[in-house]
């Protein structure tokens, strides 16, 4: 696509004897929120880890802005992305402000811009009034909001979010939704994974469904319903039709 930011072409990755990703092909367009849905063990986190540069050794190809892209071997390429991991990446013994200053410096934010980046992060997380409190005293939702702000500190072109609302209260969830929509308005592109169908339907412009390591369909929620042969069905029905109803207990 002419306006693609990230293009993944037949990417494969193995965890030992297990084929975690199987010839996954996906295009993320500039300025969109692209949802990534799949059962446990479908390969979503592995695929995001390859894109983020956390995993090397995949086969296939990626391009970022039309340029070949091997993020595990290119720090400059990695700097164009931000990652909000499923596991919280914050230091609980530090304050919110100290976390933001530390991660901002690690991400290469210029010293002259760091104060502004920290202020922007505190506002994004809704933590201005708790900026100098230790993160250990925060609720789960507050930590999740700080996790998001850390991932976006260096204003990346592409923000990868791996289940960013796990275990949060409704107020924090809605704050996170508003924050993500505000980031898109600022021109950010996002890839968003979640097990919550209503979140994906509410936030995402298009949705990619992943099953058994493969991308099996991509489109709007309405387009996916047509593709599944159940036009007008809700996203959960479509998801179950595409991925089956058997339990997925693989870690």
C-alpha positions in Angstrom: 0.0 0.0 0.0 1.3 3.4 -0.9 0.6 4.9 2.6 1.9 1.9 4.6 4.2 2.5 7.5 5.0 -1.1 8.4 4.9 -4.0 6.0 5.5 -7.5 7.1 6.0 -10.1 4.4 5.8 -13.9 5.1 7.5 -13.6 8.5 8.2 -16.9 10.3 9.7 -17.4 13.8 10.3 -20.6 15.8 10.6 -21.0 19.6 12.7 -24.2 19.6 10.5 -26.9 18.0 7.4 -24.8 18.0 6.5 -22.7 15.0 5.2 -19.6 16.7 4.6 -17.4 13.6 3.9 -18.9 10.2 4.4 -16.7 7.1 2.6 -13.8 8.6 1.9 -11.0 6.1 0.4 -7.7 7.3 0.4 -4.0 6.4 -0.1 -1.2 8.9 -1.1 2.1 7.4 0.1 5.5 8.6 -2.2 7.1 11.1 -4.3 4.1 11.9 -4.9 2.0 15.0 -4.6 -1.6 13.8 -6.0 -4.2 16.2 -4.3 -7.6 16.5 -6.6 -10.3 17.8 -5.9 -14.0 18.4 -6.3 -16.8 21.0 -3.6 -17.6 23.6 -0.6 -19.0 21.8 -1.6 -17.6 18.4 1.7 -15.7 18.0 0.7 -12.1 18.7 3.4 -11.3 21.2 6.0 -13.1 19.2 5.1 -11.1 16.1 5.2 -7.8 18.1 8.6 -8.9 19.6 10.0 -9.4 16.1 8.8 -6.0 15.0 10.1 -4.3 18.2 13.5 -5.8 17.8 13.3 -8.0 20.9 13.6 -11.2 18.8 16.1 -11.8 16.0 16.4 -14.9 13.7 13.1 -14.6 11.9 12.7 -15.4 8.3 10.7 -13.3 5.8 11.0 -9.5 5.5 9.8 -6.3 7.0 9.9 -2.7 5.7 9.3 0.5 7.6 8.3 3.5 5.5 9.3 1.6 2.4 12.8 0.8 3.7 14.0 -2.7 4.6 13.8 -3.1 8.3 15.7 -5.4 10.7 15.1 -3.8 14.1 17.0 -6.4 16.2 20.2 -5.3 14.4 19.5 -1.5 14.0 19.1 0.8 17.0 18.2 3.7 14.7 15.3 1.7 13.3 14.2 0.6 16.8 14.1 4.3 17.9 11.3 4.9 15.4 9.0 2.7 17.5 7.7 2.6 21.0 6.7 -0.5 23.0 4.1 -0.8 25.8 4.6 -4.4 27.0 2.1 -6.6 28.6 4.4 -7.0 31.7 4.8 -3.7 33.4 8.1 -2.0 32.7 8.4 0.5 35.5 10.6 0.9 38.6 8.4 0.8 41.6 11.0 2.3 44.0 11.2 5.5 41.8 8.6 8.2 41.4 6.5 8.6 38.3 8.6 11.6 37.3 11.9 9.7 38.0 10.7 6.8 35.8 9.8 9.1 33.0 13.2 11.0 33.2 15.1 7.7 33.3 13.3 6.1 30.4 13.3 9.3 28.4 17.1 9.4 28.7 17.4 5.7 27.8 15.2 6.4 24.7 17.5 9.2 23.5 15.3 12.2 24.3 17.6 15.2 24.2 18.4 16.7 27.6 17.0 20.1 26.4 13.7 18.3 25.6 13.5 16.0 28.6 11.5 18.2 30.9 8.9 18.8 28.2 8.7 15.1 27.4 8.2 14.2 31.1 5.5 16.8 31.5 3.8 15.5 28.4 4.0 11.9 29.7 2.6 12.9 33.1 -0.4 14.6 31.4 -0.9 11.6 29.1 -1.0 9.2 32.1 -3.1 11.6 34.2 -0.5 11.6 36.9 0.3 15.3 37.3 -0.8 15.2 40.9 1.1 12.0 41.8 4.3 12.9 39.8 6.5 12.7 42.9 5.0 9.7 44.6 6.7 6.3 44.4 5.2 4.0 41.9 5.0 1.3 44.6 2.1 3.3 46.0 0.2 3.3 42.7 -2.9 1.2 41.8 -2.7 -1.2 38.8 -4.4 1.2 36.6 -2.0 4.0 37.4 0.9 1.8 36.6 -0.6 0.8 33.3 -1.1 4.5 32.4 2.5 5.2 33.3 3.6 2.2 31.2 1.8 3.8 28.2 3.5 7.2 28.9 6.9 5.6 29.0 6.4 3.9 25.7 5.4 7.2 24.0 8.0 9.5 25.6 10.2 9.8 22.5 7.2 10.4 20.3 7.7 7.3 18.1 6.2 6.9 14.6 4.7 3.5 15.6 3.5 2.5 19.0 3.2 -1.2 19.8 0.8 -2.0 22.6 0.5 -5.6 24.0 -2.6 -5.9 26.1 -2.2 -2.5 27.8 -5.4 -2.6 29.8 -4.9 -6.0 31.6 -6.3 -5.7 35.2 -7.3 -2.0 35.2 -10.4 -0.4 36.5 -13.1 1.1 34.2 -11.9 4.6 34.9 -8.3 3.9 34.0 -9.4 1.9 31.0 -11.4 4.8 29.6 -8.5 7.2 30.3 -6.2 4.9 28.3 -8.7 4.8 25.5 -8.9 8.6 25.4 -5.1 8.8 25.5 -4.7 6.4 22.6 -7.2 8.3 20.5 -5.4 11.5 21.3 -2.1 10.0 20.2 -3.7 9.0 16.9 -4.9 12.6 16.4 -1.3 13.7 16.8 -0.3 11.5 13.9 0.8 8.4 15.8 0.3 5.0 14.3 -0.6 2.2 16.7 -0.8 -1.6 16.7 -3.0 -2.8 19.6 -3.4 -6.3 20.9 -6.1 -7.3 23.3 -8.4 -10.1 24.3 -11.2 -7.6 24.9 -13.4 -7.5 21.8 -15.2 -4.4 22.8 -11.9 -2.5 23.2 -10.8 -3.5 19.7 -14.1 -2.7 18.2 -14.2 0.7 19.9 -10.6 1.8 19.2 -9.3 0.1 16.0 -9.7 1.3 12.4 -8.9 -2.2 11.1 -8.4 -5.6 12.8 -6.0 -8.4 11.9 -7.0 -11.9 13.2 -4.2 -14.2 14.0 -4.6 -18.0 14.6 -2.0 -20.7 14.9 0.8 -18.3 13.9 -0.9 -17.0 10.8 -2.8 -13.8 9.8 -6.1 -15.3 8.7 -8.0 -12.1 7.9 -7.6 -8.3 8.0 -10.3 -5.6 7.7 -12.9 -3.5 9.5 -15.2 -5.3 12.0 -17.9 -5.2 9.3 -15.6 -6.6 6.6 -14.4 -9.4 8.9 -18.0 -10.4 9.5 -18.7 -10.6 5.8 -15.4 -12.5 5.3 -16.5 -15.0 8.0 -19.9 -15.5 6.3 -21.9 -14.0 9.1 -22.5 -10.4 8.0 -23.8 -8.1 10.8 -22.4 -10.4 13.6 -20.5 -8.9 16.5 -16.8 -9.1 16.6 -16.8 -11.9 19.2 -18.9 -14.1 17.0 -16.7 -13.4 14.1 -13.6 -14.2 16.1 -14.9 -17.5 17.3 -16.0 -18.4 13.8 -12.5 -17.7 12.5 -10.4 -19.2 15.3 -12.7 -22.0 16.7 -14.2 -22.6 20.1 -11.6 -25.0 21.5 -9.7 -24.0 24.6 -6.2 -22.5 24.2 -4.3 -23.1 27.4 -0.8 -22.8 25.9 1.4 -20.4 27.8 
